[in-house]
């Protein structure tokens, strides 16, 4: 039953000559919505509950991280655009510079854009170092919140286990 939409779409595309286009958008949405089912497991998994608890508890830190990255991308994208303006480079607009800044701050480094001027390379070096620092600062707070939440869950699990062991011992006459 779970793979039925895939085969229905496949048969329909083969019967229409391969150009199904937008006819079966509903089937694609149904197939994609199955991925959302994984979030139902959060109710049954203590680890997923801890992660969700940390994400909701650290919303201010995530907001600060997003704001820092936004300011960083705007600042360094604009700086690099104006530094590379007179050179033969691929930085044809500020959004291209912002794309470079996003790729740089996240340390992905696709290599599709790179500064060619000496000043641009200097700004790029500063952007790499500051990008790592900007990403690392809020992470310490988020990790400490995760450790705190995980410790609470671990202590609660140990308490429940201890209660079960005591109840079993009392029921079998080991403890009076």
Secondary structure, 3 states (H helix, E strand, C coil): CCCHHHHHHHHHHHHCCCCCCCCCHHHHHHHHHHHHHHHHHHHCCHHHHHHHHHHHHCHHHHHHHHHHHHHHHHHHHHHHHHHCCCCCCCCCCHHHHHHHHHHHHCCCCCCCCCCCCHHHHHHHHHHHHHHHHHHHHHHHHHHHHHHHHHHHHHHHHHHHHHHHHHHHHHHCCCCC
